[in-house]
Amino acid sequence: MWKIALGFVLFAALSLYVIMQAGDKVDMSGEKHGAEAVHVPEAPASAAK
């Protein structure tokens, strides 16, 4: 049981460290739809064979 608690504490500490280092650059909003979604068109396939 103590191993589970220790694992949780370590994971939580690592998660907080990563979030604090990223600052305001973390995007936790999930999937985007509408105008805020950025879609990059695929490059056309090469016609040379």
N, C-alpha and C positions, 0 to 999 in steps of 0.2 A: 504494500500500500504506500509506503514511503517513497518508493521509486516513481509511482504515478504522480505524487505530489511534487517531487523534485523535478520531474520532466515538465509538468505544467508550469512551475515557477521559472524554469530555464527558458521554455518557449515564450512565456509572457515577457520576460526580460528582453529576449532577443527581438521580439515583435515591437516592443516599445522603443528599443534602441534604433531599429530600422525606421520606424515612423518619425522619431525625433530627428534623425539625420536627414530624412527626405524633406522635412519641413512642409511647406505648402504645395509641394510638387506632386503629392500623392493624389490620384484621382480614384475616389472610392464610389463614384456615381453609377457604376455598372454599365449596362448597354446604353448606347446613345441612339436616338431616333430623331429624325427631323433635321433642322438646320445645323445643330451642333455636331452631327455625325460627319465624319470626314471619310470620303470614299475616294480611293485612288484608282483610276481606270487602269485596266491591264494593258500592258504593252502589246502592240499588234504582233502577231506571229510573223516570222521571217518568211517571205515568199520565195526566196532562193532555195532551190533544192539541189 
